[in-house]
Amino acid sequence: QVQLVESGGGLVQPGGSLRLSCAASGIFFSIYGMGWYRQVPGKQRELVATITSDGSTNYADSVKGRFTISRDNAKKVVYLQMNSLKPEDTAVYYCNRHPNPNWVWGQGTQVTVSS
């Protein structure tokens, strides 16, 4: 069974940076596209960034130019480098398969951007 564990979140000031990690287990990781999602309480989860099995990436307009998604198939980890953070980036960040995020969601990692 698939297990997803997100980490790396925290409290940062506007303009700061964070690097999130998502560790996957129980799967043949390298064959799946992956995505980072985020959710604010009371709102729907939104897709932030995606990466295919061969490394092709896409980003939501709101984070384009600021965030970078990458993966290390040997470690079974997907990363999200977040730079120039804004208060509106505050959310719980999750990873899952993309497309078809049908795996059980992990606990997520909280990102808070505030002065």
Stockholm file with secondary structure:
# STOCKHOLM 1.0

chainA/1-115         QVQLVESGGGLVQPGGSLRLSCAASGIFFSIYGMGWYRQVPGKQRELVATITSDGSTNYADSVKGRFTISRDNAKKVVYLQMNSLKPEDTAVYYCNRHPNPNWVWGQGTQVTVSS
#=GR chainA/1-115 SS CCEEEEECCEEECTTCCEEEEEEEESSCGGGSCEEEEEECTTSCCEEEEEECTTCCEEECTTTTTTEEEEEETTTTEEEEEECSCCGGGCEEEEEEESSSCCSCCCCCEEEEECC
#=GC SS_cons         CCEEEEECCEEECTTCCEEEEEEEESSCGGGSCEEEEEECTTSCCEEEEEECTTCCEEECTTTTTTEEEEEETTTTEEEEEECSCCGGGCEEEEEEESSSCCSCCCCCEEEEECC
//
